[in-house]
């Protein structure tokens, strides 16, 4: 049975998007929406290091585009 009182991840190295408390924890921890979290996990897998790396890549791409280098 699921422990609905949980507030953090069961495995701090992986994101389990099938558990509501993990989604709540990681969206707050990463400062992103639930939709964005699920999309990132589907794209790069559940490893936290991969998700954070992809967020950095996206931010860098966005900054490059904003500064006129991506057009």
CHARMM internal coordinates of N, CA and C (Angstrom, degrees):
IC EDIT
DIST 1 N 1 CA 1.4451
DIST 1 CA 1 C 1.5308
ANGL 1 N 1 CA 1 C 108.97
DIST 1 C 2 N 1.3037
ANGL 1 CA 1 C 2 N 116.46
DIHE 1 N 1 CA 1 C 2 N 142.56
DIST 2 N 2 CA 1.4536
ANGL 1 C 2 N 2 CA 121.51
DIHE 1 CA 1 C 2 N 2 CA 178.99
DIST 2 CA 2 C 1.5263
ANGL 2 N 2 CA 2 C 110.90
DIHE 1 C 2 N 2 CA 2 C -70.68
DIST 2 C 3 N 1.3271
ANGL 2 CA 2 C 3 N 115.75
DIHE 2 N 2 CA 2 C 3 N 141.15
DIST 3 N 3 CA 1.4532
ANGL 2 C 3 N 3 CA 121.73
DIHE 2 CA 2 C 3 N 3 CA 174.58
DIST 3 CA 3 C 1.5263
ANGL 3 N 3 CA 3 C 107.58
DIHE 2 C 3 N 3 CA 3 C -93.17
DIST 3 C 4 N 1.3128
ANGL 3 CA 3 C 4 N 117.17
DIHE 3 N 3 CA 3 C 4 N 101.14
DIST 4 N 4 CA 1.4583
ANGL 3 C 4 N 4 CA 122.03
DIHE 3 CA 3 C 4 N 4 CA -175.01
DIST 4 CA 4 C 1.5241
ANGL 4 N 4 CA 4 C 113.05
DIHE 3 C 4 N 4 CA 4 C -76.71
DIST 4 C 5 N 1.3338
ANGL 4 CA 4 C 5 N 117.34
DIHE 4 N 4 CA 4 C 5 N -4.15
DIST 5 N 5 CA 1.4629
ANGL 4 C 5 N 5 CA 120.48
DIHE 4 CA 4 C 5 N 5 CA 177.33
DIST 5 CA 5 C 1.5174
ANGL 5 N 5 CA 5 C 111.83
DIHE 4 C 5 N 5 CA 5 C -89.03
DIST 5 C 6 N 1.3044
ANGL 5 CA 5 C 6 N 118.08
DIHE 5 N 5 CA 5 C 6 N -5.83
DIST 6 N 6 CA 1.4668
ANGL 5 C 6 N 6 CA 122.16
DIHE 5 CA 5 C 6 N 6 CA -179.52
DIST 6 CA 6 C 1.5198
ANGL 6 N 6 CA 6 C 110.06
DIHE 5 C 6 N 6 CA 6 C -61.34
DIST 6 C 7 N 1.3127
ANGL 6 CA 6 C 7 N 115.20
DIHE 6 N 6 CA 6 C 7 N 142.52
DIST 7 N 7 CA 1.4593
ANGL 6 C 7 N 7 CA 120.27
DIHE 6 CA 6 C 7 N 7 CA 179.94
DIST 7 CA 7 C 1.5196
ANGL 7 N 7 CA 7 C 112.78
DIHE 6 C 7 N 7 CA 7 C -118.66
DIST 7 C 8 N 1.3112
ANGL 7 CA 7 C 8 N 118.50
DIHE 7 N 7 CA 7 C 8 N -14.55
DIST 8 N 8 CA 1.4594
ANGL 7 C 8 N 8 CA 121.41
DIHE 7 CA 7 C 8 N 8 CA -176.82
DIST 8 CA 8 C 1.5133
ANGL 8 N 8 CA 8 C 111.59
DIHE 7 C 8 N 8 CA 8 C -130.49
DIST 8 C 9 N 1.3187
ANGL 8 CA 8 C 9 N 115.94
DIHE 8 N 8 CA 8 C 9 N 179.65
DIST 9 N 9 CA 1.4668
ANGL 8 C 9 N 9 CA 120.14
DIHE 8 CA 8 C 9 N 9 CA -177.75
DIST 9 CA 9 C 1.5191
ANGL 9 N 9 CA 9 C 112.35
DIHE 8 C 9 N 9 CA 9 C -73.05
DIST 9 C 10 N 1.3069
ANGL 9 CA 9 C 10 N 115.25
DIHE 9 N 9 CA 9 C 10 N 147.65
DIST 10 N 10 CA 1.4577
ANGL 9 C 10 N 10 CA 120.83
DIHE 9 CA 9 C 10 N 10 CA 175.47
DIST 10 CA 10 C 1.5249
ANGL 10 N 10 CA 10 C 109.63
DIHE 9 C 10 N 10 CA 10 C -70.16
DIST 10 C 11 N 1.3320
ANGL 10 CA 10 C 11 N 116.23
DIHE 10 N 10 CA 10 C 11 N -42.24
DIST 11 N 11 CA 1.4620
ANGL 10 C 11 N 11 CA 122.84
DIHE 10 CA 10 C 11 N 11 CA 176.24
DIST 11 CA 11 C 1.5244
ANGL 11 N 11 CA 11 C 106.60
DIHE 10 C 11 N 11 CA 11 C -121.27
DIST 11 C 12 N 1.3319
ANGL 11 CA 11 C 12 N 118.65
DIHE 11 N 11 CA 11 C 12 N 109.85
DIST 12 N 12 CA 1.4697
ANGL 11 C 12 N 12 CA 120.36
DIHE 11 CA 11 C 12 N 12 CA -174.81
DIST 12 CA 12 C 1.5284
ANGL 12 N 12 CA 12 C 114.56
DIHE 11 C 12 N 12 CA 12 C -66.39
DIST 12 C 13 N 1.3146
ANGL 12 CA 12 C 13 N 117.91
DIHE 12 N 12 CA 12 C 13 N -7.36
DIST 13 N 13 CA 1.4664
ANGL 12 C 13 N 13 CA 120.88
DIHE 12 CA 12 C 13 N 13 CA 178.91
DIST 13 CA 13 C 1.5243
ANGL 13 N 13 CA 13 C 112.21
DIHE 12 C 13 N 13 CA 13 C -95.42
DIST 13 C 14 N 1.3386
ANGL 13 CA 13 C 14 N 117.44
DIHE 13 N 13 CA 13 C 14 N -9.23
DIST 14 N 14 CA 1.4662
ANGL 13 C 14 N 14 CA 120.98
DIHE 13 CA 13 C 14 N 14 CA -177.31
DIST 14 CA 14 C 1.5154
ANGL 14 N 14 CA 14 C 110.90
DIHE 13 C 14 N 14 CA 14 C -134.19
DIST 14 C 15 N 1.3225
ANGL 14 CA 14 C 15 N 114.75
DIHE 14 N 14 CA 14 C 15 N 150.26
DIST 15 N 15 CA 1.4630
ANGL 14 C 15 N 15 CA 122.27
DIHE 14 CA 14 C 15 N 15 CA 178.83
DIST 15 CA 15 C 1.5244
ANGL 15 N 15 CA 15 C 108.17
DIHE 14 C 15 N 15 CA 15 C -105.70
DIST 15 C 16 N 1.3179
ANGL 15 CA 15 C 16 N 115.37
DIHE 15 N 15 CA 15 C 16 N 119.80
DIST 16 N 16 CA 1.4618
ANGL 15 C 16 N 16 CA 121.02
DIHE 15 CA 15 C 16 N 16 CA 179.49
DIST 16 CA 16 C 1.5286
ANGL 16 N 16 CA 16 C 107.73
DIHE 15 C 16 N 16 CA 16 C -102.17
DIST 16 C 17 N 1.3348
ANGL 16 CA 16 C 17 N 116.03
DIHE 16 N 16 CA 16 C 17 N 100.58
DIST 17 N 17 CA 1.4691
ANGL 16 C 17 N 17 CA 119.60
DIHE 16 CA 16 C 17 N 17 CA -176.01
DIST 17 CA 17 C 1.5293
ANGL 17 N 17 CA 17 C 112.96
DIHE 16 C 17 N 17 CA 17 C -78.93
DIST 17 C 18 N 1.3216
ANGL 17 CA 17 C 18 N 117.61
DIHE 17 N 17 CA 17 C 18 N 3.56
DIST 18 N 18 CA 1.4645
ANGL 17 C 18 N 18 CA 118.80
DIHE 17 CA 17 C 18 N 18 CA 175.85
DIST 18 CA 18 C 1.5279
ANGL 18 N 18 CA 18 C 111.68
DIHE 17 C 18 N 18 CA 18 C -95.10
DIST 18 C 19 N 1.3368
ANGL 18 CA 18 C 19 N 117.12
DIHE 18 N 18 CA 18 C 19 N 1.31
DIST 19 N 19 CA 1.4572
ANGL 18 C 19 N 19 CA 120.94
DIHE 18 CA 18 C 19 N 19 CA 178.36
DIST 19 CA 19 C 1.5348
ANGL 19 N 19 CA 19 C 109.75
DIHE 18 C 19 N 19 CA 19 C -115.46
DIST 19 C 20 N 1.3198
ANGL 19 CA 19 C 20 N 117.26
DIHE 19 N 19 CA 19 C 20 N 120.55
DIST 20 N 20 CA 1.4715
ANGL 19 C 20 N 20 CA 120.74
DIHE 19 CA 19 C 20 N 20 CA -176.83
DIST 20 CA 20 C 1.5320
ANGL 20 N 20 CA 20 C 113.78
DIHE 19 C 20 N 20 CA 20 C -56.75
DIST 20 C 21 N 1.3358
ANGL 20 CA 20 C 21 N 118.09
DIHE 20 N 20 CA 20 C 21 N -39.80
DIST 21 N 21 CA 1.4630
ANGL 20 C 21 N 21 CA 119.07
DIHE 20 CA 20 C 21 N 21 CA -178.33
DIST 21 CA 21 C 1.5183
ANGL 21 N 21 CA 21 C 111.16
DIHE 20 C 21 N 21 CA 21 C -68.26
DIST 21 C 22 N 1.3380
ANGL 21 CA 21 C 22 N 117.66
DIHE 21 N 21 CA 21 C 22 N -30.28
DIST 22 N 22 CA 1.4589
ANGL 21 C 22 N 22 CA 119.48
DIHE 21 CA 21 C 22 N 22 CA 177.14
DIST 22 CA 22 C 1.5260
ANGL 22 N 22 CA 22 C 110.69
DIHE 21 C 22 N 22 CA 22 C -72.41
DIST 22 C 23 N 1.3087
ANGL 22 CA 22 C 23 N 117.06
DIHE 22 N 22 CA 22 C 23 N -39.27
DIST 23 N 23 CA 1.4679
ANGL 22 C 23 N 23 CA 119.92
DIHE 22 CA 22 C 23 N 23 CA 175.95
DIST 23 CA 23 C 1.5284
ANGL 23 N 23 CA 23 C 109.36
DIHE 22 C 23 N 23 CA 23 C -60.68
DIST 23 C 24 N 1.3316
ANGL 23 CA 23 C 24 N 116.83
DIHE 23 N 23 CA 23 C 24 N -46.50
DIST 24 N 24 CA 1.4633
ANGL 23 C 24 N 24 CA 120.37
DIHE 23 CA 23 C 24 N 24 CA 179.35
DIST 24 CA 24 C 1.5273
ANGL 24 N 24 CA 24 C 110.86
DIHE 23 C 24 N 24 CA 24 C -60.98
DIST 24 C 25 N 1.3163
ANGL 24 CA 24 C 25 N 116.92
DIHE 24 N 24 CA 24 C 25 N -43.81
DIST 25 N 25 CA 1.4601
ANGL 24 C 25 N 25 CA 120.92
DIHE 24 CA 24 C 25 N 25 CA -179.71
DIST 25 CA 25 C 1.5282
ANGL 25 N 25 CA 25 C 111.30
DIHE 24 C 25 N 25 CA 25 C -62.53
DIST 25 C 26 N 1.3351
ANGL 25 CA 25 C 26 N 117.06
DIHE 25 N 25 CA 25 C 26 N -50.67
DIST 26 N 26 CA 1.4639
ANGL 25 C 26 N 26 CA 120.55
DIHE 25 CA 25 C 26 N 26 CA -174.02
DIST 26 CA 26 C 1.5203
ANGL 26 N 26 CA 26 C 112.83
DIHE 25 C 26 N 26 CA 26 C -72.25
DIST 26 C 27 N 1.3227
ANGL 26 CA 26 C 27 N 118.66
DIHE 26 N 26 CA 26 C 27 N -33.17
DIST 27 N 27 CA 1.4658
ANGL 26 C 27 N 27 CA 118.56
DIHE 26 CA 26 C 27 N 27 CA 177.02
DIST 27 CA 27 C 1.5269
ANGL 27 N 27 CA 27 C 110.19
DIHE 26 C 27 N 27 CA 27 C -65.43
DIST 27 C 28 N 1.3213
ANGL 27 CA 27 C 28 N 116.40
DIHE 27 N 27 CA 27 C 28 N -39.03
DIST 28 N 28 CA 1.4693
ANGL 27 C 28 N 28 CA 119.98
DIHE 27 CA 27 C 28 N 28 CA 177.55
DIST 28 CA 28 C 1.5259
ANGL 28 N 28 CA 28 C 110.33
DIHE 27 C 28 N 28 CA 28 C -69.93
DIST 28 C 29 N 1.3139
ANGL 28 CA 28 C 29 N 116.92
DIHE 28 N 28 CA 28 C 29 N -45.27
DIST 29 N 29 CA 1.4656
ANGL 28 C 29 N 29 CA 121.94
DIHE 28 CA 28 C 29 N 29 CA -178.10
DIST 29 CA 29 C 1.5297
ANGL 29 N 29 CA 29 C 111.85
DIHE 28 C 29 N 29 CA 29 C -61.59
DIST 29 C 30 N 1.3259
ANGL 29 CA 29 C 30 N 116.77
DIHE 29 N 29 CA 29 C 30 N -39.94
DIST 30 N 30 CA 1.4665
ANGL 29 C 30 N 30 CA 121.45
DIHE 29 CA 29 C 30 N 30 CA -176.62
DIST 30 CA 30 C 1.5269
ANGL 30 N 30 CA 30 C 113.03
DIHE 29 C 30 N 30 CA 30 C -94.44
DIST 30 C 31 N 1.3233
ANGL 30 CA 30 C 31 N 117.08
DIHE 30 N 30 CA 30 C 31 N -12.06
DIST 31 N 31 CA 1.4603
ANGL 30 C 31 N 31 CA 120.21
DIHE 30 CA 30 C 31 N 31 CA 179.34
DIST 31 CA 31 C 1.5141
ANGL 31 N 31 CA 31 C 113.39
DIHE 30 C 31 N 31 CA 31 C 69.59
DIST 31 C 32 N 1.3350
ANGL 31 CA 31 C 32 N 116.57
DIHE 31 N 31 CA 31 C 32 N 37.63
DIST 32 N 32 CA 1.4599
ANGL 31 C 32 N 32 CA 121.73
DIHE 31 CA 31 C 32 N 32 CA -179.41
DIST 32 CA 32 C 1.5262
ANGL 32 N 32 CA 32 C 109.84
DIHE 31 C 32 N 32 CA 32 C -130.53
DIST 32 C 33 N 1.3186
ANGL 32 CA 32 C 33 N 115.61
DIHE 32 N 32 CA 32 C 33 N 167.37
DIST 33 N 33 CA 1.4613
ANGL 32 C 33 N 33 CA 120.52
DIHE 32 CA 32 C 33 N 33 CA 179.63
DIST 33 CA 33 C 1.5281
ANGL 33 N 33 CA 33 C 111.10
DIHE 32 C 33 N 33 CA 33 C -79.04
DIST 33 C 34 N 1.3114
ANGL 33 CA 33 C 34 N 115.00
DIHE 33 N 33 CA 33 C 34 N 163.76
DIST 34 N 34 CA 1.4669
ANGL 33 C 34 N 34 CA 120.91
DIHE 33 CA 33 C 34 N 34 CA 176.52
DIST 34 CA 34 C 1.5359
ANGL 34 N 34 CA 34 C 110.29
DIHE 33 C 34 N 34 CA 34 C -60.13
DIST 34 C 35 N 1.3214
ANGL 34 CA 34 C 35 N 116.11
DIHE 34 N 34 CA 34 C 35 N -42.59
DIST 35 N 35 CA 1.4665
ANGL 34 C 35 N 35 CA 120.58
DIHE 34 CA 34 C 35 N 35 CA 179.58
DIST 35 CA 35 C 1.5196
ANGL 35 N 35 CA 35 C 110.90
DIHE 34 C 35 N 35 CA 35 C -60.73
DIST 35 C 36 N 1.3285
ANGL 35 CA 35 C 36 N 116.46
DIHE 35 N 35 CA 35 C 36 N -43.83
DIST 36 N 36 CA 1.4649
ANGL 35 C 36 N 36 CA 121.22
DIHE 35 CA 35 C 36 N 36 CA 179.66
DIST 36 CA 36 C 1.5248
ANGL 36 N 36 CA 36 C 110.64
DIHE 35 C 36 N 36 CA 36 C -65.09
DIST 36 C 37 N 1.3333
ANGL 36 CA 36 C 37 N 117.56
DIHE 36 N 36 CA 36 C 37 N -43.00
DIST 37 N 37 CA 1.4645
ANGL 36 C 37 N 37 CA 121.61
DIHE 36 CA 36 C 37 N 37 CA 179.04
DIST 37 CA 37 C 1.5265
ANGL 37 N 37 CA 37 C 110.94
DIHE 36 C 37 N 37 CA 37 C -58.99
DIST 37 C 38 N 1.3084
ANGL 37 CA 37 C 38 N 116.09
DIHE 37 N 37 CA 37 C 38 N -48.18
DIST 38 N 38 CA 1.4697
ANGL 37 C 38 N 38 CA 120.41
DIHE 37 CA 37 C 38 N 38 CA -178.64
DIST 38 CA 38 C 1.5259
ANGL 38 N 38 CA 38 C 110.42
DIHE 37 C 38 N 38 CA 38 C -63.46
DIST 38 C 39 N 1.3279
ANGL 38 CA 38 C 39 N 117.11
DIHE 38 N 38 CA 38 C 39 N -41.68
DIST 39 N 39 CA 1.4623
ANGL 38 C 39 N 39 CA 120.66
DIHE 38 CA 38 C 39 N 39 CA 178.71
DIST 39 CA 39 C 1.5277
ANGL 39 N 39 CA 39 C 111.08
DIHE 38 C 39 N 39 CA 39 C -62.47
DIST 39 C 40 N 1.3301
ANGL 39 CA 39 C 40 N 116.99
DIHE 39 N 39 CA 39 C 40 N -42.39
DIST 40 N 40 CA 1.4661
ANGL 39 C 40 N 40 CA 120.13
DIHE 39 CA 39 C 40 N 40 CA 179.53
DIST 40 CA 40 C 1.5221
ANGL 40 N 40 CA 40 C 111.57
DIHE 39 C 40 N 40 CA 40 C -65.43
DIST 40 C 41 N 1.3285
ANGL 40 CA 40 C 41 N 117.30
DIHE 40 N 40 CA 40 C 41 N -43.67
DIST 41 N 41 CA 1.4683
ANGL 40 C 41 N 41 CA 120.56
DIHE 40 CA 40 C 41 N 41 CA 179.04
DIST 41 CA 41 C 1.5289
ANGL 41 N 41 CA 41 C 109.94
DIHE 40 C 41 N 41 CA 41 C -63.33
DIST 41 C 42 N 1.3167
ANGL 41 CA 41 C 42 N 117.18
DIHE 41 N 41 CA 41 C 42 N -40.13
DIST 42 N 42 CA 1.4650
ANGL 41 C 42 N 42 CA 120.13
DIHE 41 CA 41 C 42 N 42 CA 177.60
DIST 42 CA 42 C 1.5247
ANGL 42 N 42 CA 42 C 111.34
DIHE 41 C 42 N 42 CA 42 C -66.28
DIST 42 C 43 N 1.3230
ANGL 42 CA 42 C 43 N 117.52
DIHE 42 N 42 CA 42 C 43 N -30.86
DIST 43 N 43 CA 1.4646
ANGL 42 C 43 N 43 CA 121.58
DIHE 42 CA 42 C 43 N 43 CA -178.38
DIST 43 CA 43 C 1.5235
ANGL 43 N 43 CA 43 C 112.74
DIHE 42 C 43 N 43 CA 43 C -79.62
DIST 43 C 44 N 1.3511
ANGL 43 CA 43 C 44 N 117.09
DIHE 43 N 43 CA 43 C 44 N -47.76
DIST 44 N 44 CA 1.4698
ANGL 43 C 44 N 44 CA 119.89
DIHE 43 CA 43 C 44 N 44 CA -171.46
DIST 44 CA 44 C 1.5225
ANGL 44 N 44 CA 44 C 114.08
DIHE 43 C 44 N 44 CA 44 C -114.85
DIST 44 C 45 N 1.3202
ANGL 44 CA 44 C 45 N 117.67
DIHE 44 N 44 CA 44 C 45 N -2.93
DIST 45 N 45 CA 1.4533
ANGL 44 C 45 N 45 CA 120.40
DIHE 44 CA 44 C 45 N 45 CA -179.37
DIST 45 CA 45 C 1.5206
ANGL 45 N 45 CA 45 C 111.67
DIHE 44 C 45 N 45 CA 45 C 97.99
DIST 45 C 46 N 1.3271
ANGL 45 CA 45 C 46 N 116.86
DIHE 45 N 45 CA 45 C 46 N 175.26
DIST 46 N 46 CA 1.4539
ANGL 45 C 46 N 46 CA 121.13
DIHE 45 CA 45 C 46 N 46 CA -172.41
DIST 46 CA 46 C 1.5292
ANGL 46 N 46 CA 46 C 116.03
DIHE 45 C 46 N 46 CA 46 C -84.03
DIST 46 C 47 N 1.3280
ANGL 46 CA 46 C 47 N 118.24
DIHE 46 N 46 CA 46 C 47 N -6.03
DIST 47 N 47 CA 1.4621
ANGL 46 C 47 N 47 CA 119.56
DIHE 46 CA 46 C 47 N 47 CA -177.66
DIST 47 CA 47 C 1.5324
ANGL 47 N 47 CA 47 C 110.03
DIHE 46 C 47 N 47 CA 47 C -68.46
DIST 47 C 48 N 1.3131
ANGL 47 CA 47 C 48 N 116.05
DIHE 47 N 47 CA 47 C 48 N 128.34
DIST 48 N 48 CA 1.4643
ANGL 47 C 48 N 48 CA 122.35
DIHE 47 CA 47 C 48 N 48 CA -177.04
DIST 48 CA 48 C 1.5236
ANGL 48 N 48 CA 48 C 110.52
DIHE 47 C 48 N 48 CA 48 C -58.84
DIST 48 C 49 N 1.3170
ANGL 48 CA 48 C 49 N 118.21
DIHE 48 N 48 CA 48 C 49 N -41.23
DIST 49 N 49 CA 1.4648
ANGL 48 C 49 N 49 CA 120.55
DIHE 48 CA 48 C 49 N 49 CA -179.14
DIST 49 CA 49 C 1.5194
ANGL 49 N 49 CA 49 C 111.33
DIHE 48 C 49 N 49 CA 49 C -61.17
DIST 49 C 50 N 1.3207
ANGL 49 CA 49 C 50 N 117.84
DIHE 49 N 49 CA 49 C 50 N -38.54
DIST 50 N 50 CA 1.4693
ANGL 49 C 50 N 50 CA 121.05
DIHE 49 CA 49 C 50 N 50 CA 178.77
DIST 50 CA 50 C 1.5245
ANGL 50 N 50 CA 50 C 111.38
DIHE 49 C 50 N 50 CA 50 C -69.42
DIST 50 C 51 N 1.3252
ANGL 50 CA 50 C 51 N 116.78
DIHE 50 N 50 CA 50 C 51 N -39.89
DIST 51 N 51 CA 1.4673
ANGL 50 C 51 N 51 CA 120.62
DIHE 50 CA 50 C 51 N 51 CA 179.33
DIST 51 CA 51 C 1.5224
ANGL 51 N 51 CA 51 C 109.79
DIHE 50 C 51 N 51 CA 51 C -64.90
DIST 51 C 52 N 1.3355
ANGL 51 CA 51 C 52 N 117.17
DIHE 51 N 51 CA 51 C 52 N -45.19
DIST 52 N 52 CA 1.4644
ANGL 51 C 52 N 52 CA 120.28
DIHE 51 CA 51 C 52 N 52 CA 179.07
DIST 52 CA 52 C 1.5262
ANGL 52 N 52 CA 52 C 111.31
DIHE 51 C 52 N 52 CA 52 C -64.06
DIST 52 C 53 N 1.3337
ANGL 52 CA 52 C 53 N 116.96
DIHE 52 N 52 CA 52 C 53 N -39.50
DIST 53 N 53 CA 1.4661
ANGL 52 C 53 N 53 CA 120.33
DIHE 52 CA 52 C 53 N 53 CA 178.69
DIST 53 CA 53 C 1.5251
ANGL 53 N 53 CA 53 C 110.67
DIHE 52 C 53 N 53 CA 53 C -63.28
DIST 53 C 54 N 1.3231
ANGL 53 CA 53 C 54 N 117.20
DIHE 53 N 53 CA 53 C 54 N -41.26
DIST 54 N 54 CA 1.4698
ANGL 53 C 54 N 54 CA 120.26
DIHE 53 CA 53 C 54 N 54 CA 178.95
DIST 54 CA 54 C 1.5280
ANGL 54 N 54 CA 54 C 110.75
DIHE 53 C 54 N 54 CA 54 C -66.40
DIST 54 C 55 N 1.3189
ANGL 54 CA 54 C 55 N 117.85
DIHE 54 N 54 CA 54 C 55 N -38.28
DIST 55 N 55 CA 1.4646
ANGL 54 C 55 N 55 CA 120.41
DIHE 54 CA 54 C 55 N 55 CA 175.82
DIST 55 CA 55 C 1.5284
ANGL 55 N 55 CA 55 C 110.73
DIHE 54 C 55 N 55 CA 55 C -60.84
DIST 55 C 56 N 1.3383
ANGL 55 CA 55 C 56 N 117.05
DIHE 55 N 55 CA 55 C 56 N -42.05
DIST 56 N 56 CA 1.4693
ANGL 55 C 56 N 56 CA 120.38
DIHE 55 CA 55 C 56 N 56 CA 177.27
DIST 56 CA 56 C 1.5189
ANGL 56 N 56 CA 56 C 111.15
DIHE 55 C 56 N 56 CA 56 C -63.71
DIST 56 C 57 N 1.3469
ANGL 56 CA 56 C 57 N 116.65
DIHE 56 N 56 CA 56 C 57 N -43.15
DIST 57 N 57 CA 1.4720
ANGL 56 C 57 N 57 CA 119.95
DIHE 56 CA 56 C 57 N 57 CA 178.32
DIST 57 CA 57 C 1.5196
ANGL 57 N 57 CA 57 C 110.57
DIHE 56 C 57 N 57 CA 57 C -60.35
DIST 57 C 58 N 1.3136
ANGL 57 CA 57 C 58 N 117.13
DIHE 57 N 57 CA 57 C 58 N -44.50
DIST 58 N 58 CA 1.4647
ANGL 57 C 58 N 58 CA 120.67
DIHE 57 CA 57 C 58 N 58 CA 179.92
DIST 58 CA 58 C 1.5259
ANGL 58 N 58 CA 58 C 110.84
DIHE 57 C 58 N 58 CA 58 C -63.61
DIST 58 C 59 N 1.3228
ANGL 58 CA 58 C 59 N 116.78
DIHE 58 N 58 CA 58 C 59 N -40.65
DIST 59 N 59 CA 1.4607
ANGL 58 C 59 N 59 CA 120.14
DIHE 58 CA 58 C 59 N 59 CA 178.88
DIST 59 CA 59 C 1.5302
ANGL 59 N 59 CA 59 C 110.14
DIHE 58 C 59 N 59 CA 59 C -64.68
DIST 59 C 60 N 1.3218
ANGL 59 CA 59 C 60 N 117.02
DIHE 59 N 59 CA 59 C 60 N -42.68
DIST 60 N 60 CA 1.4654
ANGL 59 C 60 N 60 CA 120.83
DIHE 59 CA 59 C 60 N 60 CA 178.93
DIST 60 CA 60 C 1.5286
ANGL 60 N 60 CA 60 C 110.93
DIHE 59 C 60 N 60 CA 60 C -63.64
DIST 60 C 61 N 1.3326
ANGL 60 CA 60 C 61 N 117.01
DIHE 60 N 60 CA 60 C 61 N -42.29
DIST 61 N 61 CA 1.4716
ANGL 60 C 61 N 61 CA 120.45
DIHE 60 CA 60 C 61 N 61 CA 177.22
DIST 61 CA 61 C 1.5219
ANGL 61 N 61 CA 61 C 110.29
DIHE 60 C 61 N 61 CA 61 C -62.10
DIST 61 C 62 N 1.3179
ANGL 61 CA 61 C 62 N 116.02
DIHE 61 N 61 CA 61 C 62 N -42.33
DIST 62 N 62 CA 1.4618
ANGL 61 C 62 N 62 CA 120.44
DIHE 61 CA 61 C 62 N 62 CA -179.89
DIST 62 CA 62 C 1.5197
ANGL 62 N 62 CA 62 C 110.88
DIHE 61 C 62 N 62 CA 62 C -64.29
DIST 62 C 63 N 1.3164
ANGL 62 CA 62 C 63 N 117.59
DIHE 62 N 62 CA 62 C 63 N -43.55
DIST 63 N 63 CA 1.4641
ANGL 62 C 63 N 63 CA 121.37
DIHE 62 CA 62 C 63 N 63 CA 178.44
DIST 63 CA 63 C 1.5224
ANGL 63 N 63 CA 63 C 110.90
DIHE 62 C 63 N 63 CA 63 C -63.75
DIST 63 C 64 N 1.3199
ANGL 63 CA 63 C 64 N 117.09
DIHE 63 N 63 CA 63 C 64 N -40.33
DIST 64 N 64 CA 1.4615
ANGL 63 C 64 N 64 CA 121.29
DIHE 63 CA 63 C 64 N 64 CA 178.76
DIST 64 CA 64 C 1.5234
ANGL 64 N 64 CA 64 C 110.02
DIHE 63 C 64 N 64 CA 64 C -63.17
DIST 64 C 65 N 1.3136
ANGL 64 CA 64 C 65 N 116.60
DIHE 64 N 64 CA 64 C 65 N -45.58
DIST 65 N 65 CA 1.4599
ANGL 64 C 65 N 65 CA 120.91
DIHE 64 CA 64 C 65 N 65 CA 178.96
DIST 65 CA 65 C 1.5209
ANGL 65 N 65 CA 65 C 110.48
DIHE 64 C 65 N 65 CA 65 C -63.03
DIST 65 C 66 N 1.3129
ANGL 65 CA 65 C 66 N 116.60
DIHE 65 N 65 CA 65 C 66 N -42.20
DIST 66 N 66 CA 1.4596
ANGL 65 C 66 N 66 CA 120.53
DIHE 65 CA 65 C 66 N 66 CA -178.57
DIST 66 CA 66 C 1.5259
ANGL 66 N 66 CA 66 C 111.06
DIHE 65 C 66 N 66 CA 66 C -64.67
DIST 66 C 67 N 1.3188
ANGL 66 CA 66 C 67 N 116.91
DIHE 66 N 66 CA 66 C 67 N -35.01
DIST 67 N 67 CA 1.4645
ANGL 66 C 67 N 67 CA 121.09
DIHE 66 CA 66 C 67 N 67 CA -179.07
DIST 67 CA 67 C 1.5355
ANGL 67 N 67 CA 67 C 112.93
DIHE 66 C 67 N 67 CA 67 C -82.60
DIST 67 C 68 N 1.3163
ANGL 67 CA 67 C 68 N 116.14
DIHE 67 N 67 CA 67 C 68 N 3.43
DIST 68 N 68 CA 1.4557
ANGL 67 C 68 N 68 CA 119.15
DIHE 67 CA 67 C 68 N 68 CA 175.85
DIST 68 CA 68 C 1.5120
ANGL 68 N 68 CA 68 C 115.43
DIHE 67 C 68 N 68 CA 68 C 91.40
DIST 68 C 69 N 1.3214
ANGL 68 CA 68 C 69 N 117.40
DIHE 68 N 68 CA 68 C 69 N 2.91
DIST 69 N 69 CA 1.4602
ANGL 68 C 69 N 69 CA 119.79
DIHE 68 CA 68 C 69 N 69 CA -178.27
DIST 69 CA 69 C 1.5259
ANGL 69 N 69 CA 69 C 112.77
DIHE 68 C 69 N 69 CA 69 C -87.48
DIST 69 C 70 N 1.3105
ANGL 69 CA 69 C 70 N 117.72
DIHE 69 N 69 CA 69 C 70 N -14.60
DIST 70 N 70 CA 1.4587
ANGL 69 C 70 N 70 CA 120.09
DIHE 69 CA 69 C 70 N 70 CA -175.53
DIST 70 CA 70 C 1.5069
ANGL 70 N 70 CA 70 C 114.50
DIHE 69 C 70 N 70 CA 70 C -97.53
DIST 70 C 71 N 1.3224
ANGL 70 CA 70 C 71 N 117.70
DIHE 70 N 70 CA 70 C 71 N 3.74
DIST 71 N 71 CA 1.4607
ANGL 70 C 71 N 71 CA 119.35
DIHE 70 CA 70 C 71 N 71 CA -176.27
DIST 71 CA 71 C 1.5014
ANGL 71 N 71 CA 71 C 111.51
DIHE 70 C 71 N 71 CA 71 C -97.21
END
COOR INIT
IC SEED 1 N 1 CA 1 C
IC BUILD
